[in-house]
Amino acid sequence: MEHTWRCAITVADLGEFGIIARIVGRLPQTPAVLLGPGDDAALLRAPDGRVAVTTDLLLEGRHFRRDWSSPYDIGRKAAAQNLADIAAMGAVPTALVVGLGLPGDLPTAWLDGLTDGFGDECATVGAGVAGGDIVRSERVVLGVTALGDLGGRPPVTRAGARPGQVLAVAGRIGHAAAGLALYEAGRAGEWPALAEAHRRPSPPYSCGPAAAALGATAMLDVSDGLLQDVGHIAAASGVRVEIDPALLPVDDALADAAAELGEDPLRWVLTGGEDHALAAVFPSEVAPPGEWRVVGRVTEGEGVQVRGREETYGGWDHFRG
């Protein structure tokens, strides 16, 4: 009699509670989490008396592809884009709550990689995973909620920009868009750092609370493109923001990849999302620290203008594409 041996254990083999136990066993807890996974709700410390909260949804095929990204990359990316939103409020991330939709035939090794990605990205800011939920789905779906502590400071919103102030950015911008273009062109292997930027963002988390302490009056996470996101600051603050393209960071790898693909590297920098850099507005008398680069100024008026350019740029919109 012939026997068919199946070597890879799948998440369906584990079952819902086996999956939860496997995930929890791989995730360290932090002092901010008073009661972690295993009960009806988690319990977190809130020393400030307020909690910053944000949430994001990631869909396979829309935000990541399993043939391009490892499960570890996906876990880090899912955590990073939420932790960056907390930092953009001037808060310090404390915990994540994660909802997972998983196909039943997904190998448990894939789940382990995803879990390790979450854990390692949280470790960069000292946050933990406090709990979540699991459901079976046809493709991988991740719903992530991040929480953070303001440490007694007021939140830095999008509505505080004033004429006479300066716009600055921290972190890389345009690299994730370049990486996506390289993957689509089948040339990701030629610029591995740009390809990795698409798979795994590297937000400058510490720059958010530091900017708040220095007196930043408006701030946000650059997730949908610098122009579109800075446009949110302009609209919320009732001001005009002028960006000087000569001040935007375009490194050699970005310029070389753009030349090879026949692209304008500034288009990636201005409209590319998913780097999760931070953009902040500072009073003119404040000198942003070394991690920050001044790229424009705030004036009276409305909207966003790129100096010397007449083109109309758009950022990412889930319903326009």
C-alpha positions in Angstrom: 0.0 0.0 0.0 1.3 3.4 -0.9 1.4 6.1 1.6 1.5 9.9 0.9 3.6 11.7 3.5 3.0 15.3 4.2 6.1 16.9 5.8 5.0 20.5 6.3 2.6 21.1 9.1 0.0 23.7 8.3 -1.9 26.2 10.4 -5.0 24.1 9.8 -3.3 21.2 11.5 -2.7 23.4 14.5 -6.2 24.7 14.8 -7.2 28.1 16.1 -6.0 27.7 19.7 -2.8 25.9 18.6 -2.0 28.9 16.3 -2.6 31.3 19.2 -0.4 29.3 21.5 2.4 29.1 18.9 2.3 32.9 18.3 2.2 33.8 22.0 5.1 31.4 22.6 7.3 33.3 20.2 6.5 36.8 21.4 8.2 38.4 24.4 6.1 40.7 26.6 7.0 44.1 27.9 6.3 46.0 31.1 3.6 48.1 29.4 1.5 45.0 29.0 0.0 44.1 32.4 -2.2 41.3 31.0 -1.4 39.9 27.6 -2.9 37.3 25.3 -5.2 34.7 26.8 -8.1 36.6 28.2 -11.1 38.5 26.8 -9.1 41.7 26.6 -5.5 42.8 27.3 -4.6 45.3 30.0 -2.0 48.0 29.4 -0.3 50.6 31.5 -1.4 54.2 30.6 0.9 56.4 32.8 0.0 59.5 30.8 -3.7 59.0 31.4 -4.2 59.1 27.6 -3.5 56.5 24.9 -2.6 57.2 21.3 -4.3 54.6 19.0 -4.0 53.9 15.3 -5.0 51.0 13.1 -4.2 49.7 9.6 -5.3 46.8 7.4 -2.9 44.9 5.0 -4.2 42.7 2.3 -2.2 40.1 0.4 -1.9 41.2 -3.2 -2.5 44.8 -2.3 0.1 45.7 0.3 2.4 42.7 -0.1 3.0 39.7 -2.3 4.2 36.4 -0.8 6.4 35.7 -3.8 8.3 39.0 -3.2 8.3 39.3 0.6 9.2 36.7 3.2 6.8 36.3 6.1 9.4 37.9 8.3 9.4 41.0 6.0 5.6 41.1 6.1 5.5 41.0 9.9 8.0 43.8 10.1 6.2 45.9 7.5 2.8 45.4 9.2 4.2 46.4 12.6 6.3 49.3 11.2 3.5 51.2 9.4 1.4 51.3 12.6 4.3 52.1 15.0 5.2 54.9 12.7 1.7 56.5 13.0 2.2 56.5 16.8 5.6 58.1 16.5 4.1 60.7 14.2 1.9 61.9 17.0 4.9 62.5 19.2 4.1 59.4 21.2 6.2 56.3 22.1 4.7 53.0 20.9 3.8 50.6 23.7 1.9 47.7 22.2 0.2 46.2 19.2 -3.0 44.2 18.8 -3.1 42.0 15.7 -5.9 40.4 13.8 -4.9 37.6 11.3 -6.7 36.0 8.5 -4.8 33.0 7.3 -5.3 30.3 4.6 -5.6 26.9 6.1 -2.8 25.5 4.0 -0.2 28.0 5.2 2.8 26.3 6.6 3.5 26.9 10.3 7.0 27.9 9.4 5.5 30.8 7.5 3.5 31.8 10.6 6.6 31.6 12.7 8.4 34.0 10.3 5.5 36.4 10.4 5.4 36.3 14.2 9.2 36.9 14.5 8.9 39.9 12.2 6.3 41.4 14.4 8.3 40.7 17.5 11.6 42.1 16.1 10.0 45.3 14.8 8.2 45.9 18.1 11.5 45.3 19.9 13.1 48.3 18.1 10.8 50.6 20.1 10.3 48.5 23.2 6.7 47.6 22.4 4.9 44.3 22.8 2.1 42.4 21.1 -0.8 42.4 23.6 -3.3 40.2 21.8 -5.4 39.8 18.8 -7.7 37.4 16.9 -7.3 34.6 14.3 -9.7 33.7 11.4 -9.4 31.4 8.4 -9.4 33.3 5.1 -8.6 32.7 1.4 -5.6 35.0 1.5 -3.4 36.5 4.2 -5.1 39.6 5.9 -3.5 41.5 8.7 -5.4 44.1 10.9 -3.0 45.8 13.2 -3.8 48.3 16.0 -1.0 50.2 17.7 -1.1 52.0 21.0 1.3 54.6 22.4 2.1 56.9 25.3 2.5 60.6 25.0 4.6 60.9 28.1 2.8 64.0 29.3 3.3 66.0 26.0 0.4 67.3 23.9 -0.1 65.3 20.7 1.4 66.8 17.5 -1.4 66.9 15.1 -1.7 67.9 11.4 -3.4 71.2 12.3 -0.5 73.2 13.9 1.4 74.5 10.9 1.7 78.3 10.6 3.1 80.7 8.0 6.8 81.4 8.5 7.6 77.9 9.7 9.7 75.2 7.9 8.9 71.7 6.7 11.4 68.9 7.4 11.5 65.2 6.8 13.2 62.4 8.7 13.9 59.0 7.2 14.1 57.8 3.6 11.5 58.8 1.1 11.0 57.4 -2.4 12.9 54.2 -1.8 9.9 51.9 -1.3 8.4 53.3 -4.5 11.6 52.6 -6.3 11.7 49.1 -4.9 8.2 48.4 -6.1 9.0 49.7 -9.6 12.1 47.4 -9.7 10.0 44.4 -8.7 7.4 45.2 -11.3 10.3 45.5 -13.9 11.8 42.2 -12.8 15.0 44.0 -11.8 14.8 44.0 -8.0 18.0 42.0 -7.6 20.1 44.7 -9.2 19.3 47.2 -6.4 18.8 45.0 -3.3 18.6 47.9 -0.8 15.8 49.6 -2.7 14.0 46.2 -3.1 14.3 45.7 0.7 12.9 49.2 1.3 9.7 48.1 -0.5 9.5 44.9 1.5 10.5 46.2 4.9 10.2 50.0 5.8 12.6 51.5 8.3 10.7 54.4 10.0 12.7 56.8 12.2 10.7 56.1 15.3 12.7 58.1 17.8 12.4 61.2 15.6 8.7 61.6 16.4 8.9 62.1 20.2 12.2 64.1 19.7 10.4 66.4 17.3 7.6 66.9 19.7 10.0 67.7 22.5 11.8 70.3 20.2 8.5 72.1 19.5 7.2 70.6 16.2 3.8 72.1 15.6 2.5 69.6 13.0 3.6 66.1 12.0 2.6 63.0 10.2 3.8 59.7 8.8 4.5 59.7 5.1 2.6 56.6 4.0 0.8 57.8 0.8 3.5 60.1 -0.7 5.1 63.2 0.5 2.9 65.6 -1.5 -0.4 64.0 -0.6 0.5 63.6 3.0 1.9 67.2 3.4 -1.3 68.2 1.7 -3.2 66.9 4.8 -1.1 69.3 6.9 -1.8 72.2 4.6 -5.6 71.5 4.6 -5.8 70.9 8.4 -3.7 74.0 9.2 -5.2 76.3 6.6 -1.8 77.1 5.1 0.2 76.6 1.9 3.3 74.5 1.9 6.1 75.1 -0.6 8.6 72.3 -1.2 12.0 73.0 -2.7 13.0 70.0 -4.9 16.7 70.9 -4.6 16.4 70.1 -0.9 14.9 66.6 -1.3 17.1 63.6 -0.7 17.9 61.7 -3.9 20.8 59.3 -3.3 22.9 57.6 -6.0 21.0 54.3 -5.9 17.7 56.1 -6.4 19.1 58.2 -9.2 20.7 55.2 -10.9 17.6 53.0 -10.7 15.4 55.8 -12.1 17.8 56.3 -15.0 17.7 52.6 -15.8 13.9 52.5 -15.7 13.4 55.8 -17.5 11.8 57.3 -14.4 12.1 60.7 -12.6 13.5 60.0 -9.2 11.8 63.1 -7.8 8.5 61.5 -8.7 9.3 58.6 -6.4 10.4 61.0 -3.7 7.3 63.2 -4.0 4.6 60.6 -4.5 6.0 57.3 -3.4 4.5 55.9 -0.2 5.3 53.1 2.3 8.7 54.4 3.4 7.0 55.7 6.6 9.3 58.6 6.9 8.1 61.5 9.1 7.3 65.0 7.9 7.1 67.7 10.5 6.7 71.5 10.7 9.0 73.4 13.0 9.1 77.1 14.1 11.7 78.9 12.0 13.9 79.6 15.1 14.1 75.8 15.9 17.0 74.1 14.2 15.8 70.5 13.4 18.4 67.9 14.6 20.6 65.9 12.3 18.1 63.3 11.4 15.8 65.9 10.0 16.2 67.6 6.6 14.5 71.0 5.9 12.7 70.6 2.5 10.3 73.5 2.4 8.4 76.3 4.1 5.0 77.2 5.2 3.3 80.3 3.8 -0.2 81.9 3.6 -2.5 80.3 1.2 -3.6 76.7 0.6 -2.3 73.4 -0.9 1.1 72.2 -1.7 3.4 73.6 -4.4 6.7 72.1 -5.7 8.9 75.1 -6.5 9.7 75.4 -10.2 7.4 72.5 -11.3 4.0 72.8 -12.9 3.1 69.1 -12.9 0.2 67.8 -10.9 1.3 65.0 -8.7 -0.9 62.5 -6.8 -0.2 60.2 -3.9 -1.7 56.8 -3.2 -5.5 56.5 -2.9 -6.9 53.0 -2.2 -9.9 53.7 -4.4 -8.1 55.4 -7.3 -5.0 53.2 -7.2 
